[in-house]
Amino acid sequence: MPRSNQPRRRRTSSSRSTKPARSTNDDGELDLNRIRMGIPATESAPDGVWAVRAISVGNAQKVYTCPGCHHNVLPGVAHLVVWQEDAMFGAEAGLRDRRHWHTNCWRGRSYRYR
Protein backbone atom coordinates (compact mmCIF):
# COMPACT_ATOMS: atom_id res chain seq x y z
CA MET A 1 0.00 0.00 0.00
CA PRO A 2 1.49 3.40 -0.94
CA ARG A 3 2.22 6.06 1.69
CA SER A 4 -0.14 8.97 2.08
CA ASN A 5 1.13 12.47 1.38
CA GLN A 6 -1.36 13.94 3.81
CA PRO A 7 0.08 15.39 7.06
CA ARG A 8 -0.68 13.52 10.24
CA ARG A 9 -3.29 14.92 12.55
CA ARG A 10 -2.13 16.70 15.66
CA ARG A 11 -3.10 15.16 18.93
CA THR A 12 -5.86 16.86 20.83
CA SER A 13 -6.32 17.13 24.56
CA SER A 14 -8.45 13.99 24.49
CA SER A 15 -5.56 11.90 23.17
CA ARG A 16 -3.67 9.38 25.26
CA SER A 17 -0.62 11.58 25.78
CA THR A 18 -0.46 13.29 29.17
CA LYS A 19 2.66 15.33 28.42
CA PRO A 20 2.32 19.04 29.31
CA ALA A 21 2.41 21.61 26.52
CA ARG A 22 5.93 22.76 25.68
CA SER A 23 6.81 26.42 25.92
CA THR A 24 9.28 27.34 23.19
CA ASN A 25 11.07 30.54 22.26
CA ASP A 26 11.65 31.93 18.75
CA ASP A 27 14.58 29.55 18.15
CA GLY A 28 12.37 26.51 18.77
CA GLU A 29 14.19 25.72 22.04
CA LEU A 30 12.47 25.28 25.36
CA ASP A 31 12.21 28.50 27.35
CA LEU A 32 12.92 27.04 30.78
CA ASN A 33 12.79 30.36 32.64
CA ARG A 34 9.26 30.99 31.41
CA ILE A 35 8.20 27.49 32.41
CA ARG A 36 9.71 27.82 35.89
CA MET A 37 8.44 31.32 36.64
CA GLY A 38 5.02 31.26 35.05
CA ILE A 39 3.02 34.21 33.83
CA PRO A 40 3.06 37.37 35.95
CA ALA A 41 -0.18 38.59 37.49
CA THR A 42 -1.35 42.12 36.69
CA GLU A 43 -2.39 44.49 39.47
CA SER A 44 -3.93 47.93 39.11
CA ALA A 45 -3.13 50.53 41.74
CA PRO A 46 -3.45 54.32 42.04
CA ASP A 47 0.17 54.62 40.88
CA GLY A 48 -0.18 52.49 37.74
CA VAL A 49 -0.55 48.97 36.37
CA TRP A 50 1.99 46.51 37.76
CA ALA A 51 3.15 43.06 36.70
CA VAL A 52 3.83 40.89 39.74
CA ARG A 53 5.69 37.58 39.56
CA ALA A 54 6.20 35.33 42.59
CA ILE A 55 9.69 33.92 43.13
CA SER A 56 9.76 30.62 45.01
CA VAL A 57 12.22 29.66 47.73
CA GLY A 58 14.18 27.47 45.32
CA ASN A 59 14.52 30.21 42.70
CA ALA A 60 15.59 32.95 45.13
CA GLN A 61 19.36 32.78 44.75
CA LYS A 62 20.65 36.36 45.02
CA VAL A 63 20.55 39.21 47.53
CA TYR A 64 18.34 42.17 46.60
CA THR A 65 17.30 45.32 48.45
CA CYS A 66 13.56 45.66 48.99
CA PRO A 67 12.37 49.18 48.04
CA GLY A 68 9.60 48.97 50.63
CA CYS A 69 11.66 48.48 53.79
CA HIS A 70 15.23 48.94 52.46
CA HIS A 71 16.30 45.61 54.00
CA ASN A 72 17.89 42.76 52.09
CA VAL A 73 15.84 40.06 50.39
CA LEU A 74 18.10 37.10 51.17
CA PRO A 75 18.64 33.94 49.10
CA GLY A 76 16.13 31.24 49.96
CA VAL A 77 13.37 33.73 50.84
CA ALA A 78 10.23 33.70 48.69
CA HIS A 79 9.48 37.19 47.35
CA LEU A 80 7.95 39.12 44.45
CA VAL A 81 9.44 40.69 41.34
CA VAL A 82 7.46 43.76 40.34
CA TRP A 83 7.62 46.07 37.34
CA GLN A 84 5.36 48.77 35.94
CA GLU A 85 3.54 47.80 32.75
CA ASP A 86 2.43 51.32 31.88
CA ALA A 87 5.84 52.94 32.39
CA MET A 88 6.41 56.40 30.93
CA PHE A 89 9.09 55.23 28.48
CA GLY A 90 7.37 52.00 27.46
CA ALA A 91 7.03 48.41 28.63
CA GLU A 92 10.72 47.61 28.07
CA ALA A 93 11.77 50.47 30.36
CA GLY A 94 9.38 49.21 33.01
CA LEU A 95 10.86 45.72 32.74
CA ARG A 96 14.40 47.12 33.04
CA ASP A 97 13.38 48.93 36.24
CA ARG A 98 11.88 45.86 37.93
CA ARG A 99 12.42 45.48 41.68
CA HIS A 100 12.40 42.59 44.16
CA TRP A 101 10.00 43.16 47.05
CA HIS A 102 9.23 41.22 50.22
CA THR A 103 5.69 39.92 49.82
CA ASN A 104 4.44 41.76 52.93
CA CYS A 105 6.13 45.01 51.90
CA TRP A 106 4.39 44.91 48.52
CA ARG A 107 1.00 44.23 50.09
CA GLY A 108 1.41 46.96 52.70
CA ARG A 109 2.88 49.73 50.54
CA SER A 110 1.22 53.11 50.81
CA TYR A 111 -0.16 55.19 47.97
CA ARG A 112 0.13 58.54 49.76
CA TYR A 113 1.36 61.34 47.56
CA ARG A 114 2.84 64.60 48.81
C-alpha positions as CSV (number, residue, x, y, z in Angstrom):
1,M,0.0,0.0,0.0
2,P,1.5,3.4,-0.9
3,R,2.2,6.1,1.7
4,S,-0.1,9.0,2.1
5,N,1.1,12.5,1.4
6,Q,-1.4,13.9,3.8
7,P,0.1,15.4,7.1
8,R,-0.7,13.5,10.2
9,R,-3.3,14.9,12.6
10,R,-2.1,16.7,15.7
11,R,-3.1,15.2,18.9
12,T,-5.9,16.9,20.8
13,S,-6.3,17.1,24.6
14,S,-8.5,14.0,24.5
15,S,-5.6,11.9,23.2
16,R,-3.7,9.4,25.3
17,S,-0.6,11.6,25.8
18,T,-0.5,13.3,29.2
19,K,2.7,15.3,28.4
20,P,2.3,19.0,29.3
21,A,2.4,21.6,26.5
22,R,5.9,22.8,25.7
23,S,6.8,26.4,25.9
24,T,9.3,27.3,23.2
25,N,11.1,30.5,22.3
26,D,11.7,31.9,18.8
27,D,14.6,29.5,18.1
28,G,12.4,26.5,18.8
29,E,14.2,25.7,22.0
30,L,12.5,25.3,25.4
31,D,12.2,28.5,27.3
32,L,12.9,27.0,30.8
33,N,12.8,30.4,32.6
34,R,9.3,31.0,31.4
35,I,8.2,27.5,32.4
36,R,9.7,27.8,35.9
37,M,8.4,31.3,36.6
38,G,5.0,31.3,35.1
39,I,3.0,34.2,33.8
40,P,3.1,37.4,36.0
41,A,-0.2,38.6,37.5
42,T,-1.4,42.1,36.7
43,E,-2.4,44.5,39.5
44,S,-3.9,47.9,39.1
45,A,-3.1,50.5,41.7
46,P,-3.4,54.3,42.0
47,D,0.2,54.6,40.9
48,G,-0.2,52.5,37.7
49,V,-0.6,49.0,36.4
50,W,2.0,46.5,37.8
51,A,3.2,43.1,36.7
52,V,3.8,40.9,39.7
53,R,5.7,37.6,39.6
54,A,6.2,35.3,42.6
55,I,9.7,33.9,43.1
56,S,9.8,30.6,45.0
57,V,12.2,29.7,47.7
58,G,14.2,27.5,45.3
59,N,14.5,30.2,42.7
60,A,15.6,32.9,45.1
61,Q,19.4,32.8,44.7
62,K,20.7,36.4,45.0
63,V,20.5,39.2,47.5
64,Y,18.3,42.2,46.6
65,T,17.3,45.3,48.5
66,C,13.6,45.7,49.0
67,P,12.4,49.2,48.0
68,G,9.6,49.0,50.6
69,C,11.7,48.5,53.8
70,H,15.2,48.9,52.5
71,H,16.3,45.6,54.0
72,N,17.9,42.8,52.1
73,V,15.8,40.1,50.4
74,L,18.1,37.1,51.2
75,P,18.6,33.9,49.1
76,G,16.1,31.2,50.0
77,V,13.4,33.7,50.8
78,A,10.2,33.7,48.7
79,H,9.5,37.2,47.4
80,L,7.9,39.1,44.4
81,V,9.4,40.7,41.3
82,V,7.5,43.8,40.3
83,W,7.6,46.1,37.3
84,Q,5.4,48.8,35.9
85,E,3.5,47.8,32.8
86,D,2.4,51.3,31.9
87,A,5.8,52.9,32.4
88,M,6.4,56.4,30.9
89,F,9.1,55.2,28.5
90,G,7.4,52.0,27.5
91,A,7.0,48.4,28.6
92,E,10.7,47.6,28.1
93,A,11.8,50.5,30.4
94,G,9.4,49.2,33.0
95,L,10.9,45.7,32.7
96,R,14.4,47.1,33.0
97,D,13.4,48.9,36.2
98,R,11.9,45.9,37.9
99,R,12.4,45.5,41.7
100,H,12.4,42.6,44.2
101,W,10.0,43.2,47.0
102,H,9.2,41.2,50.2
103,T,5.7,39.9,49.8
104,N,4.4,41.8,52.9
105,C,6.1,45.0,51.9
106,W,4.4,44.9,48.5
107,R,1.0,44.2,50.1
108,G,1.4,47.0,52.7
109,R,2.9,49.7,50.5
110,S,1.2,53.1,50.8
111,Y,-0.2,55.2,48.0
112,R,0.1,58.5,49.8
113,Y,1.4,61.3,47.6
114,R,2.8,64.6,48.8
